[in-house]
Amino acid sequence: MIVWHCYRLFFVLLTPFLWIHVRLRKCKGREDRERFQERFGRTKKTRPDGTLLWTHAASVGEAFSALTLLEHLLIKTPVWESVLITTTTLSSAKLVQERLKMHPVLSKKCFHQFVPFDHPFWIKRFLNKWHPDLALFLESEIWPTLLFKLQNCNISVILVNARLSQKSFLRWKHVPKRTRDKLLQCFSAIFVQSAEDAALFEALGAKTVVPFGNLKYAASPLPVSEKTLRALQEKTSERFLWVAASTHPGEEEIILCAHKELKTYFPTLLTIIAPRHPQRATDILHLCQEQGMHATQHSLRASPEPWHDVYIADTFGELGVFYQLSDIIFIGGSFVPVGGHNLVEPAQLRCAIFHGPYMSNFKEMTALFHQHAAAVQVNNAAEIVSFVKDLLENPDRCTALQSAAKDLVASQCNALEVFDRVAKPYLKSLRIKAIPL
């Protein structure tokens, strides 16, 4: 286990740099100013009495899946007295806190914390504080220090909605087999999204691997404020519009280039850009100004006026409003090598969906959408122009794409039922007293 000891030593040596890193992120608004100490395992909260379920979801996508699963579990197994939800990013924390306020069951039992870095002292501090009865990790959260500490504390861990890209698989193959086997044995069970993911995990040495589907299909549709939606509809009812959602640096330039060309065909066109990280709104505003475009920000409660070319949707928790506002949605993170974002959310709200070439994080989902003619890939600004122009000029084609996406999602939302069926034997083998079996 030389690799493991080197890993621990590496994090210990990183201690002062991690402190500096977090403080710099705090100054840039990327860490919670009041709660950044949670990243070092410290907190002002006290552990509730009774059974505690811990669910960890790194970022926004995993947080949506976690909340879907928790809503289901707490109805099925209400004996869980409290639930700790941890995330890594500020945006996912805000999402969780907003969603908890809106849900009567989750708001009573769940609370949020930031997960600490995978540092031996900070992980020990965290677990000594919370000592959960069971841990559920979402998708691809494999942190050696945390997993070994949980194993030493006899706390069972289940990896849920797990996925493993070919790139990640090749990285893991370079880890010595003995270390890899010991790490994967920390999981009592791994519930994977697909047979392909199962094969990759098993090739790495995982033992209890169960394909059960993708929780993203079972998630509730994004919330929509009818008041906000009506106000925006009144302002845009006479305009052509489309939405570029969850965009990353390098993509807005492509979107604005496409907007310029599209506007020669549709003079009243409004392009809505919803950046993945809303704090980037000022950068996008400057990009628009540099290209002679008029833009404004939703966070300022400014309305899209006739002279605005671009409307920046820079708030948390309101993406559903913009999916309802527009029929045509571009999924960001796909023109740069980020790996794309969730296609299910716009599909649930009956949108015509298109994306760029980089969708590796949703490889199987994207293939399924293409198989059912429920999404389209474009590769550059010119293809965006061609696609959006075609849908705006031919409403029947847009409607067909919308219906295909909506119908596909409706046919795939059985992951929770499969989880109930396959999870029970594994939970029973864990002898967790909080779950009636």
N, C-alpha and C positions, 0 to 999 in steps of 0.2 A: 504493500500500500504506500510505496514511496510517492506516487503521484498525488495521493490524498494528502499526505503530510506536506508536500511542497505547495499544494493548493492552499492549505490552511496558513502556512507561513507567508505565502504571497499576500493574503488578505490582511494578516497582522502587520506586515511591512507597509501596506497601503493605508493604514489607519489615518495618519495625518493628511494624506492626499484626499481621502474620502471626506474628511471634515471640510477641507477647503472646497472640494467639488460641490458639496451640498450647499455651502454658504454662497458660492458663486451662483448656483442655480436659484437659490432663494432671492438673491439680488435681481435676477433676470425674470422673476415671477414664475419660475418653473417648479418651485417647491412651495408648500404651504408655509407662510411666515410664522404661523402660530403653532404648527404641529411638525416642523421639520425634525424635531428630536426623535420622532417615532422611527425615522430611518436608522437610528442607532439603538432601537429597542426600548426607548424610554417613552412613557406616556403618563398623562394625568388621570386617565380612567382607572377604575377598579374592576376587577373581574367579578361578573355576576355570580351568584351562587348557583349550584346545580350543574346540569350537563351542558357542555359547551361544544358546539360544532364549529370548526374553523374551515372557512372556504377562502382559497386564495386565487385571485384572477389578476394577472399582471396589468392589462390595459383595457381600453374601452370595449373591444370585441369580446374578450374573455369575461368582462364584467357583465355584459348583456346575457351571456350564456349562464353565468353563475346565478344571476337573479332569476332566470327562468327555472333553473334546477331547484333553487331554494324555495321558490314559491310552491313548486310541486311537492318537494320533500316536507315542508312544514305543514302542508295540508294532509299529506299521507301519514306523517309521523310527528304529530303535534307535541310529543313528549320532549322534544328538544327544547330546553328552557331558554337558551340564548344562542345566537349565532354571531361569530366574529367574521367579518368580511375584510380581507386585506387586498390592497392593490398597490401598484408601483407608481403609476403616473398621476399627476394632478388632475388631468382631464377625466380619468376613470374614477377618481375619488369623488369629483363633483357629480359625475353621472350617478354613482351609487347613492350618494346622499340625497340627490333630487328624487330618485326612484323610490327610496325608502320612505320619504315623506308622503308619497302618493299612494302607497300600498298599505292597507289596513293590517294585514298579517305580518308582513316584513317589518313594518315600522315599530311593532311592539317587541320583536325579539332580536332584531339585527342591529349591529353597530359597526362602524368602520374604523380601521386603523391603516396606516401605511406599513407595508412590510419592511423589516430591516434589511440592510445589506447582508450578504452571505458571509458574515464575519463571525468567527467562533464565539467571541465574547458577547456580541450584540444579539446573536441568535439565542445564546444561553439565557441572556437577560429577558428576551421576549418570551421564551417558553416557560421560564420560571414564573413569569407574570401571569400567563394565560393558561398553561397546562390544559390544552383542549382534550376532549375525549376521542375525537376523530377529526382527521384533516382530509379535505377534498381539494385537490389542486386541479386547475383548469388548463387543458390543452398541451402546453409544452414547458411547464414549470418544473425543471429538474435542477435543483441547487444542492450540490453535495453536502455542504456543512449542515444545512437545514435538514436534509433527509436523514443523515447519519445521527444527528441529535434526536430527531423524532424516533428513530429506531431504538436508540439507547434509552429513551424515556418510555418505550413500549406503547407509543401512540401510533395507531394504524393510519396509513395514508393510501388514498385511492386517487389515481390520476383519471380524470373524467374528460370526455370530449377530446381525447388526446390525438395529436397529429404529429407527423414526423416527415419533413421534406427530405428529398433525396440529398440535398446539400447538407442538412443537419445529420442525416444518417452517415454520410461519408466522414463528417467531422468526428462523430462518435466512434467510428471504426478505428480511428487513430488512438483512442484511449485504450490502455492495456486491458485485456479481457478480464483479468481478475478484478480490477477496479470497477470496470463496467458492470460485471455480474453483481458485485456487492451493492452497487448503487441502485440497480434496477430491482434488486430483491427488497429494497426498502418499501416498494409499493406492494400492498396486499393484493391489488388488482389494477389493471389498466384498461379502461373502457375507451376504445378508439373509434374514430369517425368512419373508418372504411377498412375493407379487407386489405387494401394496399398498405395502410398504416399498420395494421396488425402484422403483416409479413415483415415490415421493416423493424418493428419493435422485437419480434421474435428472432430475427436475424442478429440482433444485438445481444440477445440472451434473456429477454424478458420471458417470464413463465406464464403468468395468468393474464392473458390478453384476450379481450372480448370485443368484437365489432358490434356497435349498437346504433350507429347513425350519428347525425350532427345536430347538436342542441340548437344551433342557430335557426334551423327550420322550425323549431317548436317555440321560439320566443314570441312574446306578444308583440304586435305591431308598435312601432314608435309612437309615443304620445303626440297628439295634435291639439294645440290650443285653438278652439274654434274662433275665439275672439281675434287672435292674431292672424289666423288664416283669412277670415272675412275682410279684415282691414287691408291685407296685402292683395286679396282678390279685387277689391274695389279700385286699388291703385294700378293694377296690371291687366284689367279685364280686356283692354283694347290692344294689348301688346303680345307679340310672339316672345316666348321665353324658354329658357332651358337652364338646368342646374349642373354645375360641376361640383360634386360632393367629395369631402374628405381629401382635398388636394394637398400636395406637398411641394416644397421648394423645387423649382424647375418645371412644374406643371402649369403654373399660372401663365407663364410666358406663352406656352402653347395654346392655352385657352383664349388668351387675349388676341393672339394671332388669328385664331379661328373666328373669334367675334368680329374682328375687322372685316374679314371676307364675307361672313354671313350678313353683315349689316348692309352690304351692297345689294343683297336680295330682299332683306327685310329691314327697312329703315327704322322701324319701331322696336327692333329686337332688344331684349333685356337679358343679359347673362348674369346669373346668380352664382357666386363662388362661395362655397362653404369650406373653409380650410380645416384640415384635420385638427390643427392646433389654433384655436381662435386668437391667441395672442399674436399671431402672424398677420393680423388684419392690417396693421399700419404698413407693413412691407408691401402687401398687395395693393394698398391704396397708392403708395408711391409708384409702383409699377404702372398702374393705370394712368397716373398723372404724367409719367415719363412718355407714355404713348398717346398723350392728348385725349384721354378718355375721362369722362365724368363718372365718379363713383361715390358711394356713401356706404355707411356701416349700419347694420341692423342693431348692433349693441347700443348705438346712440339714439335708438328709437326714431331714426329718420326714415321717412317713407321713400320708396323708389319713385322719383318724379319723372315726367316725360323726357327730360334732358339727360337722365342718368343712363350710361351705357352698362354699368356694372353695379350690382348690389351685393355687398359682402355680408354673408350670413355668419357673423362672428360671435354667436352665443352658444352656450351649452344646452343640450337637451331639447333643441327646437328643430332638429333636422327633419323630423316628421312633417312639420309645417311646410317645408319647402318641397318635400316629396309629394305632398298633396297639392301644392300650388302648381307644379309643373308636371307635364306628362313625360318629359324627356330628361333622363338623368345619366350623367357621366360619373363613373366610379373612379375616384382618384387613387393615388399610390400605385397606379398601373402604367404611367408614362415614365416613371423613374423606378429603379430597382428596389422598391419597398416591398412589393409582393401583393399589392392590391388590398381591397377591403370588401366587406360583406355585401353580397348581391341580394341576400334575402330581404333585407330591410326595405329597399325600394320596391322589390317584387311584391311584398305584402301589401303595399299601398298602391299597387297596380300602375307601375311606371314602366316606360320603355327604357331599357337599360343598355348602355354600351360602356366599354372600358378599353384600356390600352393593352400592350403586349405582356406586361409584367404582372401576372396573377398567381405567382407560385404559392402564396399563402392559402389560396383557395382553389388549388389545382383541380380537385375532384368536383367541387361545386361548379366551377366555371365550365368544365367539360359537360356536366349534366345540363346546365343552362343552354349551352350551345347545341347539345343533342336534341333539346326540345324547342329549338329556335326561340329561346327566351332571353337571349342577350347577344350582342354583336361586338366583335373586336375591331378597333381601328388602330392605326399605327402611327399617324402623324396628324398635323393640323389640317392638311388638305382632306384627309379622310373624315375628320370630324365635320368639316364643312359639308362634304357630300352627304354624310349620314343625316345630320341634323336638317339640312335643306330638304332631303327626301321625305323625312317624317313630317316636317312642317307643311310641305306642299301636298302630302298624301296622307290625310288623317286615317284612312282605312289601314294603311301599313303600320301606323303608330298604334292603333287599337289592337291589331293582331299581336304585336310584340308585347303590349301591356297584358293582354289576356293570357298569352303563353306563360309569362312570368308569374302571374297570379295563380294560375292553375297548377303550375309546377310546384310552387311552395306548398299549396294546399295538399298536394299528393305526397309530400315528404315529411309531414310534421308528426311522425309517430315515435320519435326518439325517446320521449319520456315513458311511453308505454313499454318500449323495449327495455329501457333502463330498469323499470319496475320488475320486469320478468327475469332479466339476467342478473340484476344486482342482489336480489334477495339471498341466493345461496352464499354469495361471498360475504355479505354483511353478517349472515348467520354464523359463518365460520369464524368471524372476528370476535364473536361473543360480546357485542356492544350492547350493554344493558339498556341504552336509551331507545333502541329500535325494537318494537314489538314484532316478532316473527312467527 
